[in-house]
Amino acid sequence: MSSGSRRFRRRRLLLVTGATGFVGRHLVSGAATRRWELIAPPSSSMDVTQRDSVLSTIGDWKPDAVIHLAYRKGDRRSIVDGSRHVAEGAAAVGARLVHMSTDVVFPGAISPYRETDPPRPIIDYGVDKFDAERAVADAAPDAVVVRTSLVYGTDHLSSSQVDLRDWLRGPAEHTPVAFFTDEIRCPVHAADLAAALAELADRRDVSGPLHVTGPEAVHRHDLALRFARHLGLEGRVGAIRSSTVAESGLVRPTRIELDVSAAAELGIRCRPVSAVLP
Protein backbone atom coordinates (compact mmCIF):
# COMPACT_ATOMS: atom_id res chain seq x y z
CA MET A 1 0.00 0.00 0.00
CA SER A 2 1.40 3.39 -0.89
CA SER A 3 0.74 6.57 1.05
CA GLY A 4 -1.10 7.95 -1.96
CA SER A 5 -3.68 5.16 -1.76
CA ARG A 6 -4.58 5.62 1.88
CA ARG A 7 -7.79 7.47 1.01
CA PHE A 8 -9.08 4.23 -0.54
CA ARG A 9 -8.44 1.97 2.45
CA ARG A 10 -11.41 0.39 4.17
CA ARG A 11 -9.70 -0.79 7.35
CA ARG A 12 -8.04 1.42 9.92
CA LEU A 13 -4.32 1.89 9.61
CA LEU A 14 -1.86 0.70 12.24
CA LEU A 15 1.74 1.88 12.04
CA VAL A 16 4.29 -0.33 13.80
CA THR A 17 7.87 0.69 14.56
CA GLY A 18 10.39 -2.09 15.17
CA ALA A 19 8.31 -4.58 13.18
CA THR A 20 11.36 -6.70 12.31
CA GLY A 21 12.21 -7.25 15.98
CA PHE A 22 11.17 -10.26 18.02
CA VAL A 23 7.90 -8.86 19.36
CA GLY A 24 7.27 -6.96 16.14
CA ARG A 25 7.39 -10.13 14.04
CA HIS A 26 4.82 -11.77 16.30
CA LEU A 27 2.66 -8.66 16.12
CA VAL A 28 2.54 -8.17 12.34
CA SER A 29 2.03 -11.88 11.63
CA GLY A 30 -0.51 -12.52 14.38
CA ALA A 31 -4.26 -12.87 14.08
CA ALA A 32 -4.90 -9.86 16.33
CA THR A 33 -3.73 -7.38 13.69
CA ARG A 34 -5.67 -8.84 10.76
CA ARG A 35 -8.47 -6.32 11.23
CA TRP A 36 -5.92 -3.54 10.69
CA GLU A 37 -4.17 -2.32 7.58
CA LEU A 38 -0.50 -2.42 8.56
CA ILE A 39 2.39 -0.15 7.69
CA ALA A 40 5.82 -0.96 9.11
CA PRO A 41 8.36 1.60 7.85
CA PRO A 42 11.96 0.34 8.00
CA SER A 43 14.60 2.37 9.76
CA SER A 44 16.00 3.34 6.37
CA SER A 45 12.83 5.34 5.67
CA MET A 46 11.90 6.34 9.21
CA ASP A 47 14.83 6.61 11.62
CA VAL A 48 13.25 7.21 15.02
CA THR A 49 16.27 9.24 16.14
CA GLN A 50 15.52 11.78 13.41
CA ARG A 51 12.57 13.92 14.47
CA ASP A 52 11.82 15.33 11.02
CA SER A 53 11.80 11.85 9.49
CA VAL A 54 9.36 10.55 12.11
CA LEU A 55 6.99 13.52 11.94
CA SER A 56 7.01 13.46 8.16
CA THR A 57 6.32 9.72 7.88
CA ILE A 58 3.58 9.63 10.49
CA GLY A 59 2.10 12.86 9.14
CA ASP A 60 2.02 11.43 5.63
CA TRP A 61 0.36 8.15 6.58
CA LYS A 62 -1.93 9.57 9.29
CA PRO A 63 -2.43 6.20 11.02
CA ASP A 64 -5.29 5.56 13.38
CA ALA A 65 -2.89 3.94 15.86
CA VAL A 66 0.84 3.54 16.40
CA ILE A 67 2.58 0.73 18.29
CA HIS A 68 6.12 1.79 19.14
CA LEU A 69 8.57 -1.08 19.60
CA ALA A 70 11.74 0.21 17.93
CA TYR A 71 14.87 0.77 19.99
CA ARG A 72 18.53 -0.16 20.13
CA LYS A 73 19.64 -1.36 23.54
CA GLY A 74 22.40 0.81 24.92
CA ASP A 75 21.52 3.63 22.51
CA ARG A 76 19.88 6.36 24.58
CA ARG A 77 19.03 8.39 21.48
CA SER A 78 16.92 5.61 20.00
CA ILE A 79 15.27 4.81 23.33
CA VAL A 80 14.52 8.28 24.71
CA ASP A 81 14.64 10.66 21.74
CA GLY A 82 13.11 8.08 19.42
CA SER A 83 10.19 7.51 21.78
CA ARG A 84 9.64 11.24 22.12
CA HIS A 85 9.62 11.71 18.35
CA VAL A 86 7.12 8.89 17.79
CA ALA A 87 4.89 10.26 20.55
CA GLU A 88 5.01 13.73 19.02
CA GLY A 89 4.15 12.31 15.61
CA ALA A 90 1.24 10.27 16.94
CA ALA A 91 -0.13 13.22 18.90
CA ALA A 92 0.11 15.51 15.86
CA VAL A 93 -2.26 13.30 13.83
CA GLY A 94 -4.47 12.19 16.72
CA ALA A 95 -3.28 8.58 16.55
CA ARG A 96 -3.67 6.17 19.44
CA LEU A 97 -0.18 5.38 20.81
CA VAL A 98 0.88 2.13 22.45
CA HIS A 99 4.42 2.43 23.80
CA MET A 100 6.52 -0.52 24.96
CA SER A 101 8.48 -0.26 28.19
CA THR A 102 10.02 -2.70 30.66
CA ASP A 103 9.86 -4.01 34.20
CA VAL A 104 13.44 -2.91 34.93
CA VAL A 105 12.25 0.63 35.57
CA PHE A 106 11.89 -0.90 39.06
CA PRO A 107 14.81 -1.85 41.33
CA GLY A 108 13.42 -5.14 42.60
CA ALA A 109 11.37 -5.91 45.72
CA ILE A 110 9.42 -8.67 47.45
CA SER A 111 5.92 -7.34 46.74
CA PRO A 112 4.48 -7.16 43.20
CA TYR A 113 4.77 -3.71 41.64
CA ARG A 114 1.59 -1.88 40.71
CA GLU A 115 1.28 0.80 38.06
CA THR A 116 1.10 3.45 40.80
CA ASP A 117 4.43 2.46 42.34
CA PRO A 118 7.18 4.98 41.52
CA PRO A 119 9.91 3.67 39.21
CA ARG A 120 13.46 3.75 40.54
CA PRO A 121 15.75 2.09 37.98
CA ILE A 122 19.20 0.92 39.06
CA ILE A 123 20.63 -0.08 35.66
CA ASP A 124 21.27 2.09 32.61
CA TYR A 125 18.67 0.38 30.43
CA GLY A 126 16.02 0.95 33.10
CA VAL A 127 17.03 4.62 33.37
CA ASP A 128 16.72 5.07 29.61
CA LYS A 129 13.35 3.34 29.44
CA PHE A 130 11.97 5.35 32.37
CA ASP A 131 13.12 8.58 30.73
CA ALA A 132 11.39 7.38 27.54
CA GLU A 133 8.19 6.79 29.52
CA ARG A 134 8.30 10.37 30.77
CA ALA A 135 9.00 11.74 27.30
CA VAL A 136 5.99 9.85 25.94
CA ALA A 137 3.74 11.04 28.76
CA ASP A 138 4.75 14.64 28.06
CA ALA A 139 4.22 14.45 24.29
CA ALA A 140 1.18 12.15 24.20
CA PRO A 141 -0.62 12.12 27.58
CA ASP A 142 -3.31 9.73 26.32
CA ALA A 143 -0.78 7.04 25.33
CA VAL A 144 -0.67 3.69 27.09
CA VAL A 145 2.77 2.63 28.31
CA VAL A 146 3.04 -1.17 28.43
CA ARG A 147 5.56 -2.50 30.93
CA THR A 148 6.47 -6.09 30.32
CA SER A 149 9.12 -8.59 31.41
CA LEU A 150 11.25 -11.31 29.81
CA VAL A 151 9.75 -12.12 26.40
CA TYR A 152 10.20 -15.61 24.97
CA GLY A 153 8.85 -17.69 22.11
CA THR A 154 8.20 -21.28 21.09
CA ASP A 155 8.02 -21.55 17.30
CA HIS A 156 10.23 -18.48 16.99
CA LEU A 157 12.88 -17.91 19.64
CA SER A 158 14.18 -14.80 21.33
CA SER A 159 17.86 -13.92 20.98
CA SER A 160 18.56 -15.19 24.51
CA GLN A 161 16.89 -18.51 23.68
CA VAL A 162 18.92 -18.81 20.49
CA ASP A 163 22.13 -18.09 22.42
CA LEU A 164 21.29 -20.79 24.97
CA ARG A 165 20.38 -23.30 22.26
CA ASP A 166 23.57 -22.71 20.31
CA TRP A 167 25.67 -22.94 23.45
CA LEU A 168 24.05 -26.22 24.54
CA ARG A 169 24.50 -27.68 21.07
CA GLY A 170 28.18 -26.78 21.13
CA PRO A 171 31.08 -28.88 22.44
CA ALA A 172 30.38 -30.69 25.70
CA GLU A 173 33.61 -29.32 27.18
CA HIS A 174 32.23 -25.79 27.11
CA THR A 175 32.49 -24.01 30.43
CA PRO A 176 29.14 -24.45 32.20
CA VAL A 177 26.87 -21.43 31.93
CA ALA A 178 25.28 -20.04 35.09
CA PHE A 179 21.87 -18.46 35.57
CA PHE A 180 20.72 -16.58 38.65
CA THR A 181 18.29 -18.09 41.12
CA ASP A 182 17.69 -14.76 42.85
CA GLU A 183 16.75 -12.86 39.68
CA ILE A 184 13.02 -13.45 39.50
CA ARG A 185 10.83 -12.13 36.70
CA CYS A 186 7.43 -12.77 35.08
CA PRO A 187 8.09 -14.13 31.57
CA VAL A 188 5.58 -13.59 28.77
CA HIS A 189 5.14 -15.36 25.46
CA ALA A 190 5.69 -12.98 22.55
CA ALA A 191 2.39 -13.99 20.93
CA ASP A 192 0.46 -13.15 24.11
CA LEU A 193 2.19 -9.80 24.40
CA ALA A 194 1.58 -9.01 20.72
CA ALA A 195 -2.12 -9.79 21.09
CA ALA A 196 -2.31 -7.48 24.11
CA LEU A 197 -0.61 -4.65 22.20
CA ALA A 198 -3.07 -5.02 19.34
CA GLU A 199 -5.98 -5.00 21.78
CA LEU A 200 -4.70 -1.83 23.43
CA ALA A 201 -4.38 -0.12 20.06
CA ASP A 202 -8.19 -0.26 20.04
CA ARG A 203 -8.62 0.92 23.64
CA ARG A 204 -8.41 4.70 23.75
CA ASP A 205 -9.98 4.56 27.20
CA VAL A 206 -6.73 3.17 28.64
CA SER A 207 -3.78 5.48 29.26
CA GLY A 208 -0.68 5.69 31.40
CA PRO A 209 1.37 2.71 32.60
CA LEU A 210 -0.12 -0.78 32.30
CA HIS A 211 1.59 -3.99 33.38
CA VAL A 212 1.24 -6.74 30.78
CA THR A 213 3.19 -9.92 31.37
CA GLY A 214 2.80 -13.49 32.53
CA PRO A 215 1.19 -13.98 35.94
CA GLU A 216 3.83 -16.41 37.16
CA ALA A 217 7.17 -15.39 38.69
CA VAL A 218 10.14 -17.69 38.00
CA HIS A 219 13.87 -17.31 38.42
CA ARG A 220 16.33 -17.20 35.55
CA HIS A 221 17.80 -20.64 36.23
CA ASP A 222 14.39 -22.31 36.17
CA LEU A 223 13.54 -20.49 32.95
CA ALA A 224 16.77 -21.65 31.28
CA LEU A 225 15.98 -25.26 32.22
CA ARG A 226 12.49 -24.90 30.73
CA PHE A 227 13.96 -23.50 27.52
CA ALA A 228 16.42 -26.40 27.27
CA ARG A 229 13.70 -29.02 27.74
CA HIS A 230 11.48 -27.31 25.16
CA LEU A 231 14.36 -27.42 22.68
CA GLY A 232 14.84 -31.15 23.27
CA LEU A 233 18.18 -30.67 24.98
CA GLU A 234 17.40 -32.46 28.25
CA GLY A 235 20.71 -34.28 28.05
CA ARG A 236 22.58 -31.00 28.39
CA VAL A 237 20.68 -29.42 31.29
CA GLY A 238 23.47 -30.47 33.63
CA ALA A 239 25.62 -27.81 31.99
CA ILE A 240 23.19 -25.12 33.13
CA ARG A 241 24.50 -24.18 36.55
CA SER A 242 22.92 -21.94 39.15
CA SER A 243 24.38 -18.81 40.69
CA THR A 244 23.15 -15.61 42.32
CA VAL A 245 23.36 -11.91 41.59
CA ALA A 246 25.07 -11.51 44.95
CA GLU A 247 27.78 -14.01 44.02
CA SER A 248 28.35 -12.33 40.66
CA GLY A 249 29.01 -8.92 42.19
CA LEU A 250 26.78 -7.32 39.53
CA VAL A 251 24.39 -4.47 40.22
CA ARG A 252 21.05 -5.48 38.75
CA PRO A 253 17.45 -5.94 39.89
CA THR A 254 16.66 -9.20 41.61
CA ARG A 255 12.95 -9.89 42.15
CA ILE A 256 10.72 -7.87 39.82
CA GLU A 257 7.17 -9.14 39.88
CA LEU A 258 4.53 -7.04 38.15
CA ASP A 259 0.95 -6.90 39.39
CA VAL A 260 -1.16 -7.59 36.29
CA SER A 261 -4.60 -7.21 37.89
CA ALA A 262 -5.33 -3.94 36.08
CA ALA A 263 -4.73 -5.60 32.70
CA ALA A 264 -6.83 -8.61 33.75
CA GLU A 265 -9.74 -6.29 34.54
CA LEU A 266 -9.53 -5.13 30.91
CA GLY A 267 -9.68 -8.74 29.74
CA ILE A 268 -5.98 -8.85 28.90
CA ARG A 269 -4.41 -12.05 30.21
CA CYS A 270 -1.14 -13.74 29.30
CA ARG A 271 -0.36 -17.39 29.90
CA PRO A 272 1.86 -18.45 32.81
CA VAL A 273 5.18 -19.83 31.64
CA SER A 274 4.43 -23.24 33.22
CA ALA A 275 1.39 -23.59 30.91
CA VAL A 276 3.57 -23.01 27.84
CA LEU A 277 6.86 -24.59 28.90
CA PRO A 278 6.03 -27.33 31.44
Long-range contacts (C-beta under 8 A, 24 or more apart in sequence): 1-37, 1-39, 3-60, 3-61, 6-61, 6-62, 9-37, 11-35, 11-36, 11-37, 12-36, 12-37, 12-64, 12-65, 13-37, 13-38, 13-39, 13-61, 13-62, 13-63, 13-64, 13-65, 14-38, 14-39, 14-63, 14-64, 14-65, 14-66, 14-67, 14-198, 14-201, 15-39, 15-40, 15-41, 15-58, 15-61, 15-63, 15-65, 15-66, 15-67, 15-95, 16-40, 16-66, 16-67, 16-69, 17-41, 17-46, 17-48, 17-66, 17-67, 17-68, 17-69, 17-70, 17-86, 18-68, 18-69, 18-70, 18-71, 19-69, 21-69, 21-70, 22-151, 22-153, 22-156, 22-158, 22-159, 22-190, 23-69, 23-100, 23-151, 23-190, 23-193, 23-194, 23-197, 24-69, 25-156, 26-153, 26-156, 26-190, 26-191, 26-193, 26-194, 27-67, 27-69, 27-194, 27-197, 27-198, 30-191, 30-194, 30-195, 30-198, 31-195, 32-194, 32-195, 32-198, 32-199, 33-194, 33-198, 36-65, 36-198, 36-201, 39-63, 43-70, 48-78, 48-81, 48-82, 48-83, 48-85, 48-86, 49-77, 49-78, 49-81, 49-82, 49-85, 50-85, 51-81, 51-85, 51-88, 54-82, 54-85, 54-86, 54-88, 54-89, 55-85, 55-88, 55-89, 55-92, 57-89, 58-86, 58-89, 58-90, 58-92, 58-93, 58-95, 59-89, 59-92, 59-93, 62-93, 62-95, 63-90, 63-93, 63-95, 64-95, 64-96, 65-95, 65-96, 65-97, 65-98, 65-201, 65-202, 66-90, 66-95, 66-96, 66-97, 66-98, 67-98, 67-100, 67-197, 67-198, 67-201, 68-97, 68-98, 68-99, 68-100, 69-100, 71-132, 73-125, 74-124, 74-125, 76-128, 76-131, 79-128, 79-129, 79-131, 79-132, 80-128, 80-131, 80-132, 80-135, 81-135, 82-132, 83-132, 83-135, 83-136, 84-132, 84-135, 84-136, 84-138, 84-139, 87-135, 87-136, 87-138, 87-139, 87-140, 87-143, 88-139, 88-140, 90-140, 90-143, 91-139, 91-140, 96-142, 96-143, 96-201, 96-202, 96-204, 97-136, 97-140, 97-142, 97-143, 97-144, 98-143, 98-144, 98-146, 98-197, 98-200, 98-201, 99-132, 99-133, 99-136, 99-143, 99-144, 99-145, 99-146, 100-146, 100-148, 100-197, 101-129, 101-130, 101-132, 101-133, 101-145, 101-146, 101-147, 101-148, 101-209, 102-126, 102-129, 102-147, 102-148, 102-149, 103-147, 103-148, 103-149, 103-185, 103-186, 103-211, 103-213, 103-253, 103-256, 103-258, 104-129, 104-253, 104-256, 105-129, 105-130, 105-133, 105-147, 106-253, 106-256, 107-253, 108-253, 108-254, 108-255, 108-256, 109-255, 109-256, 110-255, 111-257, 112-257, 112-258, 112-259, 113-211, 113-256, 113-257, 113-258, 113-259, 114-211, 114-259, 114-262, 115-147, 115-208, 115-209, 115-210, 115-211, 115-259, 115-262, 122-251, 122-252, 122-253, 123-251, 123-252, 123-253, 126-253, 133-209, 137-208, 141-207, 142-204, 142-207, 143-207, 144-200, 144-203, 144-206, 144-207, 144-208, 144-210, 145-208, 145-209, 145-210, 146-196, 146-197, 146-200, 146-210, 146-212, 147-209, 147-210, 147-211, 147-212, 147-213, 147-258, 148-188, 148-193, 148-211, 148-212, 148-213, 148-258, 149-185, 149-186, 149-187, 149-188, 149-213, 149-214, 149-256, 149-258, 150-185, 150-186, 150-187, 150-188, 150-223, 151-187, 151-188, 151-189, 151-190, 151-193, 152-187, 152-188, 152-189, 152-190, 152-223, 152-227, 152-273, 152-277, 153-189, 153-190, 153-191, 154-189, 154-230, 154-276, 154-277, 156-190, 158-190, 161-227, 161-231, 164-224, 164-227, 164-228, 164-231, 165-227, 165-231, 165-233, 168-228, 168-231, 168-233, 168-236, 168-239, 168-240, 169-233, 169-236, 172-236, 172-239, 174-239, 176-239, 176-240, 176-241, 177-224, 177-239, 177-240, 177-241, 178-240, 178-241, 178-242, 178-243, 179-219, 179-220, 179-221, 179-223, 179-224, 179-240, 179-241, 179-242, 179-243, 180-219, 180-220, 180-221, 180-242, 180-243, 180-244, 180-245, 180-248, 180-254, 181-219, 181-220, 181-221, 181-222, 181-242, 181-243, 181-244, 182-219, 182-244, 182-245, 182-246, 182-254, 182-255, 183-219, 183-220, 183-245, 183-252, 183-253, 183-254, 183-255, 184-217, 184-218, 184-219, 184-220, 184-254, 184-255, 184-256, 184-257, 185-217, 185-218, 185-219, 185-220, 185-223, 185-256, 185-257, 186-213, 186-214, 186-215, 186-216, 186-217, 186-218, 186-256, 186-257, 186-258, 186-260, 187-213, 187-214, 187-216, 187-218, 187-223, 187-273, 188-212, 188-213, 188-214, 188-270, 189-214, 189-270, 189-271, 189-273, 189-276, 192-270, 192-271, 193-270, 196-263, 196-268, 196-270, 199-266, 199-267, 199-268, 200-268, 203-266, 206-266, 210-262, 210-263, 210-266, 211-258, 211-259, 211-260, 211-262, 211-263, 212-260, 212-263, 212-268, 212-270, 213-258, 213-260, 213-270, 214-270, 214-271, 214-272, 214-273, 215-260, 215-269, 215-270, 215-272, 216-272, 216-273, 216-274, 217-255, 217-257, 218-273, 218-274, 223-273, 226-273, 226-277, 226-278, 227-277, 229-277, 230-277
